[in-house]
Amino acid sequence: MLKKLQFRFIAITTLSITVVMMVLLLVLNLYNYGATYTEAYRILRFIADNEGEIGAPDEAVLIEHFSDDEDKESKDPDSSGSSSAKEPGLASNIRKIFNGSALVDLSGENSYMIRYYSVTFDKDRNPINVNSRHIASIDSETAREKATELLSRPIHHGHFTEGTKVYTFINRRTENKGRIVVVMDSTRDIEDATSVIRRSFLLGVFCLVVFAVIIVFLSKKAIAPVMRNMENQKAFITNAGHELKTPLAVIKADTEVIEMTTGPNEWTRSISNQIDRLTVLVGNLITLSKMGELDKEDMTDIDFSECVKSSVDNYKVIISNQGKLLETDITDKVKVRGVKDGLTEVVNILLDNAQKYCDDKGTIRVELGHTRRNSGAKLVVSNDYAEGKNVDYTKFFERFYRGDTSHNDKKSGYGIGLSMAEGFVEEFNGKIAADYSDGRISFIVIF
């Protein structure tokens, strides 16, 4: 039990860190990837507004550009009130429009690193100028054909791939009501962004491994208080159980003496019945507190078929006397690795539960066979239970839970039997579940 608790702590903590780190890496890389395209579009807008030229190599250009609004593509030189019309050459067309964007540096050698081509169209969308001087892999004819195709697209900016190359493009209005299409080779930038993504996720995996190792080493200290509480609880239940056995035995003996001297009556019989109930309850509590202490070396291959048949034989008379029908379908030589007493107790608990809650004149069915892949055993104990339609079966294996809330003696019990069965099944590396269908409740055990 403690090892399972430690494993769950490690798993939940590692999963939480993994989710946080993956979300963080995803957001950062999406931002980086988006920033790569955003910077490309800024450069393309600058080139488009400068009639397809990036500028002289000795001109230091820092652009912080431009609105995506199509209505602002064509700027009136006089409307800004600037003195750019008085400045000679290309420098007169270089402006900074501050909109909170990051600066793109086109100074010095940076301009030589940008590979692009541009095609200018008149207002009738006929190509009038092709500029492919800044890219060697694209000739003028290819540039004209691709730009014409991009001009026909409904979008004014985007990206496309050709072979191993990635290109970004922009389609802008010119001052004479024509259009200019600028296409830039963004392969290197995209490869850099992809490389950052790959490296960041590799770093993330490395960090997760480191975190997992640290969590494993610290997990024992983290769950130490819980482990102490569980150990104290087990010790208290065990000690209290043993202490209660002595007064119960004394009361039982005194009751028998009273019956021998004055004869049995309804009061002595009631005392004896309650003592028997308390004795069984104390024994169950002690057994339940010791769950998880089974030594794996004590487990051997047990003939589970014989355990089931033995339990069924013990309950045949009880079930028959209640006017209920017992059906069995037990495959021979079904092996389960565990402890014989524990496996038999699981079957006894399920049969006892079935005979208590089976409808009058109903049918109890016990089935044992191999799993679909013949790699394990499957036990199903089912019974008719008309009142089970709206029962919450997720609580059946909770300690002291009882489906019969009246707690009457006809369906006597303490609500710990199924919890004990679950404990034994988990000790033997199995699973147990409850299901309700067509007026029948079934308990399925798989090893």
C-alpha positions in Angstrom: 0.0 0.0 0.0 2.8 2.4 0.9 4.7 1.7 -2.3 1.5 2.3 -4.3 1.0 5.6 -2.5 4.6 6.6 -3.2 4.2 5.6 -6.9 1.0 7.6 -7.2 2.7 10.7 -5.6 5.6 10.4 -8.1 3.3 9.9 -11.1 1.0 12.8 -10.2 3.8 15.2 -9.5 5.7 14.2 -12.6 2.6 14.5 -14.7 1.8 18.0 -13.3 5.3 19.2 -14.0 5.1 17.7 -17.5 1.9 19.5 -18.3 3.2 22.8 -17.1 6.4 22.5 -19.0 4.8 21.4 -22.2 2.3 24.3 -22.1 5.1 26.7 -21.4 7.3 25.4 -24.2 4.3 25.3 -26.6 3.4 28.9 -25.8 7.0 30.1 -26.1 7.6 28.3 -29.4 4.3 29.4 -30.9 5.3 33.0 -30.0 8.8 32.5 -31.5 7.3 30.9 -34.7 4.8 33.7 -35.0 7.5 36.4 -34.4 9.5 34.9 -37.3 6.6 35.4 -39.8 5.8 38.8 -38.3 9.3 40.0 -38.9 9.2 38.7 -42.4 6.0 40.6 -43.1 7.5 43.8 -41.7 10.4 43.5 -44.1 8.1 42.7 -47.0 6.0 45.8 -46.3 9.0 48.0 -46.2 10.2 46.6 -49.5 6.8 47.0 -51.1 6.5 50.6 -49.9 9.9 51.3 -51.4 8.9 50.1 -54.9 10.6 46.7 -54.6 14.0 47.9 -53.3 15.5 47.3 -49.9 17.8 50.3 -50.1 21.4 51.1 -50.6 23.8 48.9 -48.6 25.3 52.0 -46.8 22.0 53.3 -45.6 21.1 52.3 -42.0 17.5 51.5 -41.9 15.5 50.5 -38.8 11.9 49.9 -39.6 9.0 49.7 -37.1 6.3 49.1 -39.6 3.3 48.9 -40.7 -0.5 48.6 -40.3 -2.2 45.6 -42.0 -5.1 47.9 -42.9 -5.4 47.8 -46.7 -6.7 51.4 -46.6 -3.3 52.5 -45.2 -1.2 50.8 -47.8 -0.9 53.9 -50.0 0.5 56.8 -48.0 0.1 60.4 -49.1 3.5 62.1 -48.6 1.9 65.4 -47.9 -0.6 64.0 -45.4 1.9 63.1 -42.7 3.2 66.6 -42.5 6.8 65.3 -42.5 9.8 66.8 -44.4 10.4 63.5 -46.3 9.7 65.2 -49.6 12.6 67.5 -49.1 15.1 64.6 -48.5 17.0 63.3 -51.6 17.1 59.7 -52.9 15.7 56.6 -51.2 16.2 58.0 -47.8 13.2 60.3 -48.4 11.0 57.2 -48.5 12.3 55.7 -45.2 9.9 56.5 -42.4 9.2 55.2 -38.9 5.6 54.6 -38.1 5.4 53.8 -34.4 2.8 51.2 -33.6 4.5 49.4 -30.8 6.1 46.8 -33.0 9.7 45.6 -32.7 12.4 47.2 -34.8 13.9 45.3 -37.8 17.5 46.2 -38.5 18.3 46.5 -42.3 21.6 48.3 -41.8 25.1 47.2 -42.9 25.4 43.6 -44.2 21.8 42.7 -43.1 20.4 43.9 -46.4 22.5 41.4 -48.3 21.1 38.5 -46.3 17.5 39.1 -47.6 16.7 37.1 -50.7 13.6 38.3 -52.4 12.0 39.3 -55.7 9.2 41.7 -56.6 6.7 42.2 -59.4 4.8 45.4 -60.0 1.4 45.4 -61.7 -0.6 48.3 -63.2 -4.2 49.0 -62.3 -5.3 46.4 -64.9 -3.1 43.8 -63.2 -0.6 43.6 -66.0 3.1 43.1 -64.9 5.1 46.2 -65.7 8.3 45.6 -63.7 10.1 42.5 -62.5 12.9 42.8 -59.9 14.8 39.5 -59.4 18.2 40.9 -58.8 18.2 40.0 -55.1 17.7 36.2 -55.5 19.7 33.9 -57.8 17.5 30.8 -57.7 14.5 32.6 -59.4 14.6 34.0 -62.9 12.4 36.8 -64.1 9.9 34.6 -66.0 9.4 32.4 -62.9 9.1 35.4 -60.7 6.4 36.9 -63.0 4.4 33.7 -63.2 4.5 33.1 -59.4 3.6 36.7 -58.6 0.7 36.6 -61.1 -0.6 33.5 -59.3 -0.2 35.1 -55.9 -2.0 38.2 -57.1 -5.1 36.1 -57.9 -5.3 34.7 -54.3 -7.9 36.2 -52.0 -5.4 36.8 -49.3 -2.8 39.6 -49.4 -0.1 38.0 -47.4 0.9 34.5 -46.4 3.5 31.8 -47.1 4.0 28.8 -49.3 6.6 26.1 -50.0 8.3 24.9 -53.1 10.4 21.8 -52.6 12.5 22.4 -49.5 12.1 26.2 -49.7 9.7 28.3 -47.6 8.6 31.7 -49.0 6.6 34.5 -47.5 4.8 37.0 -49.7 2.8 40.2 -49.5 0.5 41.9 -52.0 0.3 45.7 -51.6 -1.4 48.6 -53.4 0.9 51.1 -55.1 0.4 54.9 -55.4 -0.9 54.6 -59.0 -3.6 52.1 -57.9 -1.6 49.2 -59.1 -0.3 46.3 -57.1 3.1 45.1 -56.1 3.9 41.5 -55.0 7.0 40.9 -53.0 8.2 37.3 -52.3 11.0 36.6 -49.8 12.9 33.4 -49.2 12.3 32.7 -45.4 13.8 29.2 -45.4 16.7 30.0 -43.1 14.5 31.8 -40.6 11.9 29.0 -40.5 14.7 26.5 -40.1 16.1 28.5 -37.2 12.7 28.7 -35.6 12.2 24.9 -36.1 15.7 24.3 -34.7 14.8 26.3 -31.6 11.6 24.2 -31.2 13.5 21.0 -31.5 16.2 22.0 -29.0 13.8 23.5 -26.5 11.8 20.3 -26.4 14.9 18.2 -26.0 15.9 20.5 -23.2 12.4 20.0 -21.8 12.7 16.2 -21.9 16.1 16.5 -20.1 14.7 18.7 -17.4 11.8 16.3 -16.9 14.2 13.4 -16.4 16.1 15.5 -13.8 12.8 16.5 -12.1 11.7 12.9 -12.1 14.9 11.7 -10.4 14.7 14.5 -7.8 11.0 13.6 -7.1 11.9 9.9 -6.7 14.5 10.8 -4.1 12.2 13.3 -2.3 9.0 11.2 -2.5 9.7 9.3 0.7 10.1 12.5 2.7 7.1 14.0 1.1 4.7 11.2 2.0 6.4 10.4 5.3 3.7 12.1 7.4 1.0 10.1 5.6 2.9 6.9 6.0 3.3 7.5 9.8 -0.5 8.2 10.1 -1.3 5.0 8.2 1.1 3.0 10.4 -0.3 4.5 13.5 -3.9 3.8 12.3 -3.1 0.2 11.6 -1.3 -0.2 15.0 -4.3 1.3 16.8 -6.8 -0.9 15.0 -4.7 -4.1 15.6 -4.1 -3.3 19.3 -7.7 -2.2 20.0 -8.9 -5.4 18.2 -6.8 -7.6 20.4 -7.8 -5.7 23.5 -11.5 -6.1 22.7 -11.2 -9.8 22.2 -10.7 -10.5 25.9 -13.8 -8.6 27.3 -15.9 -10.1 24.5 -14.8 -13.6 25.4 -15.6 -12.9 29.1 -19.0 -11.5 28.3 -19.7 -14.6 26.1 -18.6 -16.9 28.9 -20.7 -15.1 31.5 -23.7 -15.3 29.2 -23.3 -19.0 28.8 -23.1 -19.4 32.6 -26.3 -17.4 33.0 -28.0 -19.7 30.4 -26.8 -22.8 32.3 -28.2 -21.6 35.6 -31.4 -19.8 34.7 -32.0 -21.2 31.2 -31.7 -19.4 27.9 -34.1 -16.5 27.1 -34.5 -13.7 24.6 -32.1 -11.5 26.4 -29.2 -14.0 26.7 -29.8 -15.0 23.0 -29.6 -11.3 22.0 -26.4 -10.8 24.0 -24.8 -13.9 22.4 -25.8 -12.7 18.9 -24.3 -9.3 19.4 -21.1 -10.8 20.9 -20.8 -13.0 17.8 -21.3 -9.9 15.5 -18.7 -7.9 17.4 -16.2 -10.8 17.3 -16.6 -11.1 13.5 -16.3 -7.3 13.2 -13.1 -7.1 15.3 -11.6 -10.0 13.2 -12.4 -8.2 10.0 -11.0 -4.9 11.2 -7.7 -6.6 12.1 -7.6 -8.4 8.8 -8.3 -5.1 6.9 -5.6 -3.3 8.8 -3.0 -5.9 7.8 -3.7 -5.4 4.1 -0.6 -4.6 2.2 1.7 -6.6 4.5 1.7 -9.8 2.4 5.1 -11.0 1.5 5.3 -11.6 -2.3 7.4 -14.7 -1.6 4.4 -16.3 0.1 2.4 -16.3 -3.1 2.3 -19.4 -5.3 0.3 -20.7 -8.2 -3.1 -21.7 -6.7 -5.8 -23.8 -8.3 -8.5 -21.0 -8.3 -11.1 -23.5 -9.6 -10.8 -25.5 -6.5 -11.2 -22.4 -4.3 -14.3 -21.4 -6.1 -15.9 -24.9 -6.0 -15.1 -25.2 -2.3 -16.8 -21.8 -1.5 -19.8 -22.7 -3.7 -20.3 -26.0 -1.9 -20.3 -24.1 1.5 -23.1 -21.7 0.3 -25.3 -24.2 -1.6 -27.4 -25.1 1.5 -27.7 -21.5 2.6 -28.9 -20.3 -0.8 -31.2 -23.2 -1.3 -32.8 -22.7 2.1 -33.6 -19.1 1.1 -35.5 -20.4 -2.0 -33.0 -19.0 -4.4 -31.3 -20.7 -7.4 -27.6 -21.2 -7.7 -26.0 -21.7 -11.1 -22.3 -22.3 -11.8 -20.0 -22.4 -14.8 -16.5 -23.2 -13.4 -13.6 -24.0 -15.8 -11.2 -26.6 -14.3 -7.5 -25.9 -13.7 -7.7 -22.1 -13.7 -4.5 -21.0 -12.0 -3.9 -17.7 -10.1 -0.8 -16.6 -8.3 -1.7 -15.7 -4.7 -2.5 -17.2 -1.3 -5.2 -19.9 -1.0 -6.8 -18.5 2.1 -7.0 -15.0 0.6 -8.5 -16.2 -2.7 -11.0 -18.3 -0.9 -12.0 -15.4 1.3 -12.6 -13.2 -1.9 -15.1 -15.8 -3.2 -16.7 -16.2 0.2 -17.3 -12.4 0.5 -18.8 -12.2 -3.0 -21.1 -15.2 -2.4 -22.2 -13.9 1.0 -22.9 -10.5 -0.6 -24.9 -12.2 -3.4 -27.1 -14.3 -1.2 -27.9 -11.3 1.0 -28.9 -9.0 -1.8 -30.4 -11.4 -4.3 -34.1 -10.9 -4.9 -36.5 -13.5 -3.4 -36.6 -16.6 -5.7 -33.9 -15.0 -7.7 -30.8 -16.5 -9.3 -27.2 -16.4 -8.2 -24.6 -17.3 -10.9 -20.9 -18.0 -10.5 -18.7 -18.1 -13.6 -15.0 -18.8 -13.7 -12.9 -19.0 -16.8 -9.8 -17.7 -18.5 -9.5 -14.2 -19.9 -9.8 -13.6 -23.6 -6.0 -14.0 -24.1 -5.9 -17.0 -21.8 -3.3 -15.1 -19.8 -5.3 -14.8 -16.5 -8.5 -15.7 -14.7 -11.9 -14.0 -14.7 -14.4 -14.6 -11.9 -18.0 -13.2 -12.2 -20.5 -13.5 -9.3 -23.9 -12.1 -10.2 -27.4 -12.0 -8.8 -30.9 -10.6 -9.5 -31.3 -7.2 -7.8 -34.3 -5.2 -8.9 -33.6 -2.4 -6.5 -30.1 -1.8 -7.9 -31.0 0.5 -10.8 -30.2 3.8 -9.1 -27.4 2.6 -6.7 -24.0 4.3 -6.8 -21.7 1.4 -7.5 -18.6 3.5 -7.3 -19.0 3.5 -3.5 -19.4 -0.3 -3.1 -15.7 -0.8 -2.2 -15.5 2.0 0.3 -15.1 0.9 3.9 -18.4 0.8 6.0 -20.5 1.6 3.0 -23.8 -0.4 2.8 -26.2 -0.3 -0.1 -29.0 -1.1 2.4 -29.2 2.1 4.4 -31.7 0.7 6.9 -29.0 -1.5 8.5 -31.6 -4.2 9.4 -30.6 -7.6 10.6 -32.1 -9.4 7.5 -29.1 -8.0 5.5 -26.6 -7.9 8.3 -23.1 -6.7 7.6 -20.7 -3.9 8.3 -19.8 -2.6 4.9 -16.2 -3.8 5.0 -16.5 -7.1 3.2 -16.2 -5.7 -0.3 -13.4 -3.5 0.9 -11.6 -6.5 2.2 -12.2 -8.3 -1.1 -10.7 -5.4 -3.0 -7.7 -5.4 -0.7 -7.1 -9.1 -1.3 -7.5 -8.8 -5.1 -5.1 -5.9 -5.3 -2.6 -7.9 -3.1 -2.7 -10.6 -5.8 -2.2 -8.0 -8.6 -5.8 -8.2 -9.8 -8.8 -5.9 -10.4 -12.3 -5.9 -9.1 -15.3 -4.0 -10.3 -19.1 -3.8 -10.0 -21.6 -3.6 -12.8 -25.4 -3.5 -13.1 -27.3 -4.5 -16.2 -30.8 -5.9 -17.0 -31.8 -6.2 -13.3 -28.6 -8.0 -12.3 -25.7 -6.9 -10.3 -22.3 -8.4 -11.2 -18.9 -8.4 -9.4 -16.1 -9.0 -11.9 -12.6 -10.1 -10.7 -9.8 -10.4 -13.1 -6.3 -11.7 -12.3 
